[in-house]
Structure formats: structure tokens, C-alpha cells
């Protein structure tokens, strides 16, 4: 097959797991003999040309990833969208793909996949691993929101009228058909179908990871011995990740005289003010001896870190589409204790391969931890079952096998 992947971001300039999947799938399909190219944004480049075989980093994002520049809507948006369309036409003519595989579109917008749907009605396939089809367009979101200060709102109001009128004239943002689409989890699929963003014919194709490096860390795990139960959170430190629930659960264990039997390590980084808030909570509850902030580490070092822990806490209260961190922790044979949100519930079965609790419920999380402390054999039993779940259902090979078969069926 000749495949052109369209993605807003692409490693090493990525934000999360969606882009990592894009790279892993593209590389795997190329290794299987398919011709694969990736058309993506200039995000992460410093202006100097990058020589990458089969990776084309020429597209413009809709806006800066950190803040919105309103006058760019009037001064550069139209020119950049036309440049993106011209680049797509050029790449299609040069590569002549059988299919364009649309990946993440956050901040790249819907105009480009809309054009491809018009040019190649049967030649577009979507792999959806976020909620971008139902997200409000970045331009529309900014102009409809009131400014925070009265004076700024006074200045923004006339510009808002011009911007919204221009979008109405253009029929912006365009509606996509998604006639050939799969989602990474049943939760994502059902959410988008109920919102009338994708057709009911949309199916589910689970994501997966390469388990090898995580299996190696499981085999070389350093046992805790008689020390405390070693708890780990790894990922971004953001409010929606629910890390404060874990901290509160430790405070509850302290009230029960059990805090000395656990230690929570937080591996990652986020906004300094939110991290300061979490540290203040730790100090207020006097559990500093049981919580440590380790900071950010390079992603390729994560597998080796997992070998030092017993339990992974997935505390998010945002319904993540299908968290890679859960798969990685399970593959590394850590017991996963997870909030019951999003696509993760399709991997996890409470009491069989994990322990789960209602999101934001620190009391329920504390009870899960106390259950593990009361029955140490439960850790190894559930962790082993979790690892088997990943090996049977959530490997990268299985994901690529299914995607390859699906894309092939579209060409037939």
C-alpha cells in the first residue's frame, strides 16, 4: 500500500501518546514493505531545514500551542490555510498515495481533511484517538469567549463581530464526513457517535504498545523487601490528572496510622503553580516523608524507572481516550490502581487484573491501597494478570496487524 499519514504533530516534536502512536504505526507499516509518508506541521522546528526521509514538516498550525494571537486570524490565517492546501496537493501529486490516513488534527483544523475528502472521497481513512472531531475549533472558541477584563472586551467586541461574520461567510469550520473511521476505544467511539460527529458505522480498533522493554524491566525489578509499598504516578502534572486525589488518599492513610507503609513518587512535570499547590497540600497534611516529586525524565528512561515500583496510580478524572501509561505499567508488571474513566475501563477489570475506584474519590482510593496492604500477595497476582492482558490484547503488533487489515479492506 501507498499511505500518506496526515498528523498535526509528529515525534520528536510531540505532546502526547497520540503522536507517538502515529510514528510507531508508520514505522511498523514501512518495515512491512508499505510505502509510508507523513505530512505534518512545522511545530518544534527552529527554522532550519530538517532532512528526514519520508517525513514532510511543512504545514502551518492554526495558532501557537501556548497562546492565541487574535490578529493572525485576519492577517495570516487565510494565507496559511491556502498554503496548507497547496502543500497537500503537491504531496498528493508527488507521492500518489492509495490512502490518506488522517491522525490527530488538534490545532491543524478541519479545512485540510475536508479538502482531501473532496479530492479523494474513497481515499481517506481516520484513526481517532482523541476527541478532536467534537472539539470547538480554535478560532471559533477564541472569538466566542468574552475577554477577561472589561476594557479588553470593549476592544475585542468589534473584532469579534468581523471574525464571526467572516467565518459564517466561509462556512467555517467545514463539516467532515468520517465515512471511513475507527476509534481507539469504545468510549471514544460512543462519545463521538452520540455527539453526531462520526457515523454509527464507525468501529473500534484498540491501540497498543511494544511490550519488550517493559517486560525486561519487570524481569529485573528490584524488590521492596520489608520497605514500604512503592507507589508511582508518571505523566504530566495537570489538574485533570487527579494527582491531588492520590495525595489526599495518603493523608487518609496517615489518619489510620498506615502512611509509613507506603511511599508515593511523582514522576513528571507541569505548570509550576499547580506543582506548588500539590507540594503545599503535602505539607499541610504533613505527609512529606511519604511523597516525593522526582521531576521530568526523558521518555526513553521511563521503562527503567518502572522497575523500582510496585503500584501505578492512574488518577485522572478527565476521560482519557486510552492511556498508554496504563498499558506500559501493566506490561512492566506493576499493579494498576485506576480511576474509572474513559477508555481505560475497557482494559481493566476490578479484582481480576487491577483495582479501580470512582474518579476523584480519595476515600475509595485509600481503601484500595489498604486492601493491598492487608493482602500483599494481591499485588503480584493482579500485576501478573494485568501483564497478560496487555500481551494478549494491547500490543503494538496487534494494533498494526488490525490497522493493516482495515486499510487493506478499504482499498478492496
N, C-alpha and C positions, 0 to 999 in steps of 0.2 A: 504493500500500500504506500501511497504518497500522501503524507499527512502534514498539514500546517497547523501548529498549535498557536492560538491567539491568547495571550495572557497579559494582564496588567503589569505584573511583576514577575521576575524570574531570578533564581539564585545566581550569584551570591547576594544579590540585592533584593532580599525578600523581607516580608514582615512576619509570616507565619507558615503553618503547615500546608496550606492550600498550594502555595508556590513550590514548596518542596516536593509535593506530590507531582506537580507538573514536570519538574525536572526528572524525578525518578521514573515516571512513566515514559517520558520522551526518550530518555537514555535507554531504558529497557527495550522499547519498541525498535529503536535504532539497532541495538545489539541483536535483535531477532531478524534483521535484514530489511526492515522497512526504511523508506526514505522519510526522515522526520526533520522539519524545520520549526523554529519557534520565532514568532513575531511578537515583540514585547516593547515596553516603554523604555525611555532613556533614564528612568529612575536609578539613582545611585552612581551614574557616570559623572565625572568631573569635567566633561567637555572634551576630553581626549578620545580619539577613536579606539575602539576595542576590537581586537582581532579574535573572534570566536567563530569556530566553524559551525555553521547551521543555526547560529543564534543572531537574530537581527534586532538590535535595540535602537529603534528609530521613532517610535510613537510618542506622542505628547499625552501626558495625563491631563485630566480636566483641571486640576488645581494642585497646588503644593500640598504634600501629605500632612503638613503641620498646621497651616492656616490658609484661609481663603483670601484672595486678593480681588475685591469686587470689580475694580476697573478692568481687570483682564477679561471679564465677561464681554465687555464692549470692544476692547482693543485687540485681543488676540484669540478669543475663543473660535470665531468663525474661520480664521486663517489656519489655526492648528487643526480643527476638525477636517477641513479640506485637505490639509497636508497628510493627515492620517489616512483619509480615503484614497488619495493618490498613491501613498505608500502601499496600501493594501492591494490596489490594482496592479502596481508594479510587481509586487511579490507574487501575486497570483499568476501573472503572465510569465514571470521568470521560472517559478517552481512548478506550475501546473499541477497542484495537488488534487488528489481524488476527493479529499475531505478537509474542511477547516474544522478543527476541534477547538471550540471556544471554552476557555478555562475561566479564571476569575476576572471579573470586569469592574470591580470596585474602583472608582476614580478614573476609569478609562471610558466609562459611559456606554450607552446603548447604540449610539449612532453607527459605530463601526460594525458590530454584529448585524445590525439592521441592514446595512448596505450589503453585507455578504449574503444574508437571507434573500435579498432581491436578486443578486447576481448569480447565486448558486442555490436555488430553492431546495434541492435534494442533496446538497453537498455540505451542509452544516450540522455538526453534532455538538451537544453541550454536555460537559461533565460539571455538575453543580455541587459544590462542597461548601457553600455559604448561602446567605440569604440575599445575595445581591439582586436577584430578579425582583424582589419585593422592596428593596431599599429605595428611599426617596432620592432622586437624582441630586447630586451635589449642588448644582446651580439652583435648582428649584428649592431645595432645602434652605440655602442661604437667603435667597430673596424673599421667601415667605416668612422667615423668622423676624420678629421685631428686634431692633437693636437694644443693647442692654442699658444704654443711657439715653435720656430724653433728647439731648442735643444731637447725638449720633442718629437717633431715629428720625429727627427732623430732616437731617441731611440725606438719610437713606430713603425716605418715603418717595420722593420723585424718581430716584434712580430705580426703585423697586417697580414702580408703575411702568417705566420704559422696559425694564428687563422682562417682566412677566408678559407684557404685550408682545415683545419680540418672540418669546418662547411660544405664545399662542399662535402667532402667525406662522411659525416654523413647524407647528405640530410637535413641539419638543417637550419631553423626550419621546422618541418613537417607541411604539409597542412591538415587542418581539413575539414570534410565533412559537418557538421552542418545540417544533414538531418532532425533533429527534433529540431527546434529552434523557439523561439518567442522573440520579441524585446519590450522594454518598451515604445516606441513611433514610430509613422510613420516615423519621421525624421531619427531616428537611423536605422530603417529597410531599408528605401530608400537609405541612405548613404552607408550602407554595401552591399546592392544588386548592386548598381551602381559601387562599387569597386570590384565586383565579389568575395566578401568574404563570403557571405551567399547565398543560393539558392533563386530564386524568390518565392518559396513556403513558405518562412518564413513569419509568421504572426505577428500581434501586440497584446500585452497584457499589457495595461496600468498599471503602478504602482499605489500605493495608500497609505494613512496614516490612523492611528487610530485618528479620529477627536475629541474624547471625551474631552481630556484635553484642546484642543484649543477652543472647544465650551464653556467650563467652563470659560476660560479667557475672551471670548467675552461677556459672561453674566455679568461678574464683572468688565468690562472695566471702568477705571477712565476717565471721560470725560475731555476734554481740557478746557471747558468753554470758556472764552474770550481770552485764550492764543494763541500762535502760532500753526499752523498746525504741528503736530508731525510726522516727517519722520524717518523711521528706515531702516538701512541696517544691516542684520545679516548674518554672514558667514565668510569664510576665506578672509583675506586681501591680495589679489594677483592681479597682473596687469591685468590678463584676466577677473577678476570680474568687471572691469569697474567702480570702486568706484570714480575715478577721474572725470568721466562724471557727477556724482551727484554733486560733489564739484564745478565743472565748471558751472553747471546749477544754483547753488545757487549764484555764482558770477554774473551770468547774471540777476538773480532776484534782486540782490543788485543794479545793474546799473539802474533797472526800479523802484527802491525805494520800493521793496516788500520783501527784505530779512528779515525784522523784523517780518514778518508774518509767517515764517517757522523756524523750528529747526531740523537739521539732527543729529541723533545719530547713531554712527557706532559701532556695537557690534561684536567683533571678534578680531582675531589677525593673524599676518602673518610675513613675513620677516621684521626684524627691519628697514632695509634700505628703503624698499618700504613704510612702515608706516611713516618713517621720511620724505620721499618725499611728501606724501599726506599732512602731517602737514605743510610742507613748502609751499605747494600750498594754503592751507587755510590762512596762514599768509600773503602770497604775495597778495592775493585777499582781505585781511582784512575782513574775514568773520568768525573770531574765535568766535564771540559771537553767531553764528548760527550753529556751528558744534562742536560736542563733540565726543571724542574717549573713549569708555567705556571699552575696553579690552575684553578678552575672559571670558565667563562664562560657567559653566557646561551645557551640552546639556539638561539635565532634567530640567533646570531652564528656558529654552527658552520660554515655554508656558506662564509662569507668567510674563515675560518681555513684551510679546506681548500686554498685557493688558494696557500698558502705551502709546500706539502709535495709530496713525490714518491711516498711509500710509506706505506700504512696498515698497521700491525701489529695483527692481531686475535689475541690471545694467550690467550684464555680456555681453561681446562681444564674448566670446567663446560659441559655440553652445552646451550648456549643454543638455544631453540626455532627462532628465525630472526632473526638480529641485523639490526636496521635500520642500525647503524653500517656494516656491510659493504656494504649496498646504497648508502648515501649516499656512502661513499668511492669505490665503483666508478662511481657516476653522476658524481662530481666528477673522474673520470679519474685517480685515484690507483691505483698498482699495489697490490693487496691481497696481503699475505703472511699466511696464516691457519692456525691450528691446526685439525686435522681432527676437529671435534666438532659434535654436534647437527645442526640443520637447515641450517647454512651449507654443508655438503658438497653440498647439492642445488643450490647456486648456483655453486660453484667447481669448476673443472677445472684441475688442476695442469699448468702448462706451456702452457695454452691461454688462460685469462682471469685467471690468478692463479698464485701459488705456495703450496703447502700443506706442512705438516710435522706430525708426531705431537705432540700436546699435551704440554707440559712438557719437550720435548726441545730444550734450548738449543743443543746441537751441530747439530741439523738446521736450526734457525732460522738459526744463524750461516752454515751452508753455503748457505742460500737467499740471504742477504744477500751473501755472497761471489760467488755466481753472478751477481747483479745488478751488482755492482761490476766483474766481469770482462766483462760484456756490457751496456753502458749502453743499447743500443737495445732490450733486453728490457723495460725499464721502460715505454717508450711503446707497444710492441707489445702487451703484456699488459694495460696500463691501457686502451687503446683497445678491446680485446676485452671487458674487464670492463664498460666503459660500455655497450657494445652489448648485453651480456647483460641488464643492468637495463632498458634501453629496450625490449627485446623481451619480457621475461618478468616483470619485477618493478616495474611502475609502479602507482601508486595507482589510476589509471583502470582498468587491467585487473583489479585486486583488486575494485573497486566493481562493475564490469561482471559479474564472476563471482558476487559476493555477491547482487547484484540479481536475476540469473537464478536462482540457487539458491533464494532466498527466495520468488520468484515461483512456482517449481515446487512448493514446499511448499503454497502456497495452492491451486494447481490440483488 
